[in-house]
Amino acid sequence: MRRNEFENSTYNAQNTPPAAVYVQNSTSDASVNPYERTEVEDLNSGQTIVTDSDTVSNTQQQLNPLRRIFILEPPIFLLNFATSLSSVVFTNQLLYQSCKVTFGYTEAECKPMLGISNATINHDIENQVQPYVSRIMVLNDAAIGAGSVIGTLAGSALFAHTSMQVVFAISAAAILLAFVYIYLVNEESLKVAHTTLGYKLCQFFSVSHVIDLVRTCVARRANYMRTFIWFSMIALIITNFTTSGEGNVFYLFLRAKFDVTVSQYSDYNSISDAIQIIGGIIAVIAFRKYLRLSIVSMAMLSLLSAVGESTVRAAAQQFWEMYLATALGFMSGIIAPMLLTILAFVTPTNETGKVFSVTTALQTITPLGASPLYTSVYDATLSSYPGMFNIISVLLYLLSFVLVTVILIVSKRKQITVSPPIPSRL
């Protein structure tokens, strides 16, 4: 999902003073000023802009430097913080509740799914729960994609007819509604002890937790499991890196290369999300259920799909070729679910929460490196080859593909199980 593609252009549009427009009067009356104040209709927003010399002089005044820096960044930070905060415990919630509610196991049997204690793991239960959770994660990504499609279409319409403040207010209300739903409907899976606020704050900022997380990730493991864990983590981080980097320049690339309008971009983005949702569901059903491919093989296919998409984008000369690229990348939306499934399977259940926390933390900081890299490459090649950043994406996706291929080859040679069993045909 390209969450930040439109924000840079929105900032420029809001802070660029409108040019003064004067139209010569066709009358021959000398008493009438031949150049008068004129109303110009903004074709994109439908709003009317009235300009004259006084207005132009006022709009040329510089904004307060502090306000210029922090116009959209604080709410964007809070929105992304809210999304990332819950992602750390999301898989834990799915594993535990699926074990206890869906499959009807006892509290003692499902306790290892919490990932907070060194309880004995029942691998038979785990082999039942994990395939079910992996399907839920695919549906979860489909829900995210559907929300992105509706949000993209509604966001552009709301912004055109209202204001940026209204858009962010509705976004905040949606997050609040999600919080209320989770609080009232979902049962807490982690039984947190009742302690004082000061104790909780000390534990939250405790360095021992960070040391424990690092030790868990670097601990020696049998059957190359440490290598599998890190390769899965690196592949996830790389794919998140490419998504974050492309998000900053993709809309600018479409504007520079194909001169697309906001409406055209919204349509393209919505169709792209819809293709990934439908394509991901069909791919899981066709390749997993009927062709009986492993999760590792599906992860490789999804990465190849992303390689094909970025390659066509890099070579595109007409806007319709971008739709062709989207069609080739129909499986790219399931990269993260497949890699997360592998990571969850090769990690002991009582350590899944810790490994996922480290992975999420590393994914969170990837924009700090991705944004400068992609932006600098795009700026340097804008006049000659604006699609150059897509080549970077191709190389990074290929690197992830190589890492997953190594997992497949080693696991096959050593006869190590690294993904949930293939479901039987009904």
DAFENDA-V784141 format. One record per backbone hydrogen bond with DSSP energy under -0.5 kcal/mol. CO is the residue of the C=O (numbers start at 1). NH is the residue of the N-H. Records with the same first field share a line. If there is no record, write none. Layout:
CO = NH + NH
This chain:
1 = 3
4 = 8
6 = 10
7 = 11
8 = 12
9 = 13
10 = 14
11 = 15
12 = 16
15 = 17
20 = 22
21 = 38
23 = 36
29 = 32
34 = 25
36 = 23
38 = 51
40 = 42 + 49
41 = 43
42 = 46
47 = 42
48 = 50
49 = 40 + 51
51 = 38
52 = 56
53 = 57
54 = 58
55 = 59
56 = 60
58 = 61
64 = 68
65 = 69
66 = 70
69 = 71
72 = 76
73 = 77
74 = 78
75 = 79
76 = 80
77 = 81
78 = 82
79 = 83
80 = 84
81 = 85
82 = 86
83 = 87
84 = 88
85 = 88
86 = 89 + 90
87 = 91
89 = 93
90 = 94
91 = 95
92 = 96
93 = 97
94 = 98
95 = 99
96 = 100
97 = 101 + 102
98 = 103
99 = 105
106 = 110
107 = 111
110 = 113
111 = 114
112 = 115
117 = 119
121 = 123
122 = 126
123 = 127
124 = 128
125 = 128 + 129
126 = 130
127 = 131
128 = 132
129 = 133
130 = 134
131 = 135
132 = 136
133 = 137
134 = 138
135 = 139
136 = 140
137 = 141
138 = 142
139 = 143
140 = 144
141 = 145
142 = 146
143 = 147
144 = 148
145 = 149
146 = 150
147 = 151
148 = 152
149 = 153
150 = 154
151 = 155
152 = 156
153 = 157
154 = 158
155 = 159
156 = 160
157 = 161
158 = 162
163 = 167
164 = 168
165 = 169
166 = 170
167 = 171
168 = 172
169 = 173
170 = 174
171 = 175
172 = 176
173 = 177
174 = 178
175 = 179
176 = 180
177 = 181
178 = 182
179 = 183
180 = 184
181 = 185 + 186
182 = 186
189 = 191
190 = 192
193 = 195
196 = 200
197 = 201
198 = 202
199 = 203
200 = 204
201 = 205
203 = 206
206 = 209 + 210
207 = 211
208 = 212
209 = 213
210 = 214
211 = 215
212 = 216
213 = 217
214 = 218
215 = 219
221 = 224
222 = 225
224 = 228
225 = 229
226 = 230
227 = 231
228 = 232
229 = 233
230 = 234
231 = 235
232 = 236
233 = 237
234 = 238
235 = 239
236 = 240
237 = 241
238 = 242
239 = 243
240 = 244
241 = 245
242 = 246
243 = 247
244 = 248
245 = 248 + 249
246 = 249 + 250
249 = 253
250 = 254
251 = 255
252 = 256
253 = 257
254 = 258 + 259 + 260
255 = 259
261 = 265
262 = 266
263 = 267
264 = 268
265 = 269
266 = 270
267 = 271
268 = 272
269 = 273
270 = 274
271 = 275
272 = 276
273 = 277
274 = 278
275 = 279
276 = 280
277 = 281
278 = 282
279 = 283
280 = 284
281 = 285
282 = 286
283 = 287 + 288
284 = 288 + 289
285 = 289 + 290
286 = 290 + 291
287 = 293
294 = 298
295 = 299
296 = 300
297 = 301
298 = 302
299 = 303
300 = 304
301 = 305
302 = 306
303 = 307
304 = 308
305 = 309
306 = 310
307 = 311
308 = 312
309 = 313
310 = 314
311 = 315
312 = 316
313 = 316
318 = 321
319 = 322 + 323
320 = 324
321 = 325
322 = 326
323 = 327
324 = 328
325 = 329
327 = 330
329 = 332
331 = 334
332 = 335
334 = 338
335 = 339
336 = 340
337 = 341
338 = 342
339 = 343
340 = 344
341 = 345
342 = 346
343 = 347
348 = 351 + 352
349 = 352
351 = 355
352 = 356
353 = 357
354 = 358
355 = 359
356 = 360
357 = 361
358 = 362
359 = 363
360 = 364
361 = 365
362 = 366
363 = 366
365 = 368 + 369
366 = 369 + 370
367 = 371
369 = 373
370 = 374
371 = 375
372 = 376
373 = 377
374 = 378
375 = 379
376 = 380
377 = 381
378 = 382
379 = 382
381 = 385
385 = 388
386 = 389
387 = 390 + 391
388 = 391 + 392
389 = 393
390 = 394
391 = 395
392 = 396
393 = 397
394 = 398
395 = 399
396 = 400
397 = 401
398 = 402
399 = 403
400 = 404
401 = 405
402 = 406
403 = 407
404 = 408
405 = 409
406 = 410
407 = 411
408 = 412
409 = 413
410 = 414
411 = 415 + 416
416 = 418
